[in-house]
């Protein structure tokens, strides 16, 4: 394998290891979705500490553990809602260039929920 392919596979493996085991096995829960959508936005300007980075990774992992099963069960708009809500919460915690990318995804108008869900998922990955 080429070095770039190995790097991508390694990074993806690290990302998957941060997800809870339930991300792949249980149906999504409306109560958890409401909780994620109602949680107050965190107030920090950048991911400059290890704790902040862990917090952002955890929020993304939780969003994926809720959004992916919703998407896979056909509730694509619920998936997009969870991802957008999470993006709004993590944006203030990100470095400037990442924050710009996430904010652009938040501000964009999408043709449908599927396009929106995938736009946020690409930013999370």
C-alpha positions in Angstrom: 0.0 0.0 0.0 1.1 3.5 -0.6 2.1 5.6 2.4 -0.9 8.0 1.9 -3.3 5.1 1.9 -1.8 3.7 5.1 -2.1 7.1 6.8 -5.7 7.4 5.9 -6.5 3.9 7.1 -4.6 4.6 10.3 -6.4 7.9 10.9 -9.8 6.3 10.2 -9.0 3.5 12.6 -8.2 6.0 15.3 -11.4 7.9 14.6 -13.5 4.7 14.8 -11.8 3.8 18.1 -13.2 7.0 19.6 -16.8 6.0 18.8 -18.8 4.1 21.5 -19.6 0.5 20.6 -23.2 1.4 20.5 -22.7 3.7 17.5 -23.0 0.7 15.2 -25.4 -1.5 17.0 -28.4 0.2 18.6 -31.2 2.3 17.1 -31.1 6.0 17.8 -33.0 7.4 20.8 -35.2 10.5 20.5 -34.4 11.5 24.1 -30.6 11.5 23.4 -31.3 13.6 20.2 -33.3 16.1 22.2 -30.5 16.3 24.8 -27.8 16.9 22.2 -30.0 19.6 20.5 -30.8 21.4 23.7 -27.3 21.3 25.3 -25.9 24.8 25.6 -23.1 25.8 23.3 -19.7 25.7 24.9 -17.8 28.9 25.2 -14.2 28.7 24.0 -12.4 30.3 21.1 -10.1 27.4 20.0 -9.2 23.9 20.5 -6.0 24.7 22.3 -6.1 22.1 25.1 -6.2 18.4 25.2 -9.5 18.5 27.2 -11.2 20.7 24.6 -10.1 18.4 21.8 -11.4 15.3 23.7 -14.7 17.2 24.2 -15.0 18.0 20.5 -14.2 14.4 19.6 -16.8 13.2 22.1 -19.5 15.5 20.8 -18.8 14.4 17.2 -18.8 10.7 18.2 -22.1 11.1 20.0 -23.6 12.9 17.0 -22.5 10.1 14.7 -23.8 7.5 17.1 -27.2 9.1 16.9 -27.2 10.4 13.3 -25.9 7.4 11.5 -28.6 5.0 12.8 -31.3 7.7 12.1 -30.0 8.0 8.5 -29.8 4.3 8.1 -33.3 3.8 9.3 -34.6 6.4 6.8 -34.9 9.4 9.0 -32.4 11.5 7.1 -33.8 14.8 8.3 -33.3 13.8 11.9 -29.7 12.8 11.0 -29.1 16.2 9.4 -30.7 18.0 12.5 -28.4 16.2 14.9 -25.3 16.9 12.8 -26.1 20.6 12.3 -26.8 21.0 16.0 -23.5 19.4 16.9 -21.7 21.5 14.3 -23.1 24.7 15.9 -21.8 23.6 19.3 -18.3 22.6 18.2 -17.6 25.5 15.8 -16.5 27.9 18.6 -14.1 25.3 19.9 -12.2 24.7 16.7 -9.1 26.3 15.3 -9.8 29.2 12.8 -9.5 27.2 9.6 -11.6 24.3 10.9 -14.1 26.8 12.3 -14.4 28.5 8.9 -15.1 25.1 7.2 -17.8 24.1 9.8 -19.4 27.6 9.7 -19.6 27.5 5.9 -21.4 24.1 6.2 -23.8 25.6 8.8 -24.5 28.7 6.7 -25.0 26.9 3.4 -28.5 26.2 2.0 -28.9 22.6 1.0 -31.2 21.1 -1.6 -32.3 18.4 0.7 -31.6 16.7 4.1 -29.4 14.0 2.5 -27.1 16.6 1.0 -27.0 18.5 4.4 -26.3 15.3 6.4 -23.4 14.3 4.2 -21.9 17.8 4.2 -21.7 17.8 8.0 -20.5 14.2 8.1 -17.6 15.2 5.8 -16.7 18.0 8.1 -16.8 15.7 11.1 -14.6 13.1 9.4 
